[in-house]
Amino acid sequence: MKSVIGKVALAGLLALGAGAASAGVTVNYVDSDKFSDLPFAPWERKEVLDDLAAFFAEIGKQLPPGQDLTVEVTDIDLAGREYPGTRSGRDLRVLKGGADWPIMNLRYTLTSNGQVISSGQERLTDMNYMNRINRLTDGDRLRYEKRMVEDWFNKAILHKKS
């Protein structure tokens, strides 16, 4: 009986240690009502912002243990242009591949065990967004923005070579 209790206690301690060492990403949107280009409908705006925050969290799982990333998004201009919908109740986003590329302005701080190791302000753009290979599916409406964010994350945060 003592060995079972000991194993459970050890497993609990290891789980607590793993939780303390896990990486995390915090995303804040600064004055999102003033962003350059988001959907018109409030519920669609929320979907887009929640989807982007979830994507930051997903790629943040690649951070080494003990590192945390805080991102403040200060502006978003989604790929394409949005036109009010008439029949479907949803607006229509048209992507032409011209001067409608995605843009995102952000500030970030990368910490390791509470100490700042990197910080900065970035303007992410992808002028060739329709002419590059994208691992995300056509069904992902933010596939171009996510690829742009992932490219920045790999280069600026993880320091991966392209």
C-alpha positions in Angstrom: 0.0 0.0 0.0 2.8 2.4 0.9 4.4 1.9 -2.6 1.2 2.8 -4.3 0.8 6.0 -2.3 4.5 6.8 -2.9 4.0 6.3 -6.7 0.9 8.5 -6.7 2.7 11.2 -4.7 5.8 11.0 -7.0 3.5 11.3 -10.1 1.8 14.3 -8.6 5.1 16.0 -7.9 6.3 15.3 -11.5 3.0 16.7 -12.9 3.4 19.9 -10.8 6.9 20.3 -12.0 5.9 19.8 -15.6 3.2 22.4 -15.3 5.6 24.9 -13.9 8.1 24.3 -16.7 5.5 24.5 -19.5 5.7 27.3 -22.0 2.8 29.7 -22.6 1.6 32.3 -24.9 -0.6 35.3 -23.9 -2.3 37.3 -26.6 -3.8 40.7 -26.0 -5.6 42.8 -28.6 -5.0 46.6 -28.2 -8.0 48.7 -29.3 -9.3 45.9 -31.6 -12.3 48.1 -32.5 -9.8 50.3 -34.4 -8.1 47.5 -36.4 -7.8 48.2 -40.1 -9.7 45.2 -41.4 -11.7 42.7 -39.5 -15.2 41.4 -40.3 -18.1 43.9 -39.8 -20.3 41.6 -37.6 -19.2 41.6 -33.9 -19.5 37.8 -33.6 -17.4 37.3 -36.7 -14.7 39.7 -35.3 -14.7 37.7 -32.1 -14.3 34.4 -34.1 -11.3 35.8 -36.0 -9.6 37.2 -32.9 -10.2 33.9 -30.9 -8.9 31.8 -33.8 -5.7 33.9 -34.0 -5.2 33.7 -30.3 -5.6 29.9 -30.4 -3.1 29.7 -33.2 -0.5 31.7 -31.2 -1.1 29.2 -28.4 -0.7 26.3 -30.7 2.6 27.4 -32.2 3.7 28.5 -28.7 3.9 24.8 -27.7 7.2 24.8 -29.5 8.8 27.1 -26.9 11.4 25.5 -24.6 10.3 24.8 -21.1 10.2 27.9 -18.9 9.8 30.3 -21.7 6.7 32.5 -22.1 5.6 34.8 -24.9 3.4 37.8 -24.5 2.0 39.3 -27.7 0.1 42.6 -28.0 -1.6 42.8 -31.4 -2.0 46.5 -32.3 -3.5 46.2 -35.8 -4.7 43.6 -38.2 -5.5 43.9 -41.9 -6.7 40.6 -43.2 -5.9 39.2 -46.6 -8.4 40.3 -49.2 -11.2 42.8 -48.9 -14.6 42.3 -47.3 -17.9 43.1 -49.1 -21.3 43.2 -47.3 -23.3 40.0 -47.9 -26.8 40.2 -49.1 -28.4 36.7 -49.1 -26.2 34.6 -46.8 -26.2 36.9 -43.8 -22.4 36.7 -43.9 -20.1 39.2 -45.6 -17.9 38.0 -48.5 -14.1 38.2 -48.4 -12.6 38.4 -51.8 -8.9 37.6 -52.3 -7.2 38.9 -55.4 -3.5 38.6 -54.7 -2.9 42.2 -55.5 -2.5 45.0 -53.0 -4.7 43.1 -50.5 -2.0 41.2 -48.6 -2.3 40.5 -44.9 -0.6 42.8 -42.4 -0.3 42.5 -38.6 1.4 44.9 -36.2 2.4 43.5 -32.9 4.7 44.0 -29.8 6.1 40.9 -28.1 8.1 40.0 -25.0 9.8 36.6 -24.6 10.7 35.6 -21.1 12.6 32.7 -19.6 11.8 31.9 -16.0 10.6 35.5 -15.5 13.6 37.2 -17.2 13.1 39.1 -20.5 15.3 37.5 -23.2 13.8 39.2 -26.2 11.3 41.9 -27.0 10.3 44.1 -29.9 7.8 45.6 -32.2 7.1 44.0 -35.6 5.1 44.7 -38.7 4.3 41.3 -40.4 3.4 41.3 -44.1 3.1 38.8 -46.8 2.9 40.5 -50.2 3.1 37.1 -52.0 0.5 35.4 -49.8 -1.3 33.7 -52.7 1.9 32.5 -54.5 3.5 30.5 -51.7 2.9 27.0 -50.5 0.7 26.9 -47.4 0.4 23.9 -45.1 -2.9 25.1 -43.9 -6.0 24.0 -45.8 -8.3 26.1 -48.0 -11.0 25.6 -45.4 -9.1 27.7 -42.9 -10.2 31.3 -43.5 -7.1 32.7 -41.8 -4.6 30.4 -43.5 -2.6 33.3 -44.9 -2.5 35.3 -41.7 -1.5 32.2 -39.7 1.3 31.3 -42.2 2.6 34.9 -41.8 2.5 34.6 -38.0 4.2 31.2 -38.1 7.0 32.5 -40.4 7.6 35.3 -37.9 7.5 33.0 -34.9 10.0 30.6 -36.4 12.4 33.3 -37.4 12.1 35.8 -34.5 11.3 33.6 -31.6 12.6 30.1 -32.4 15.5 31.5 -34.6 14.9 28.8 -37.2 16.5 29.2 -40.6 14.2 29.3 -43.6 
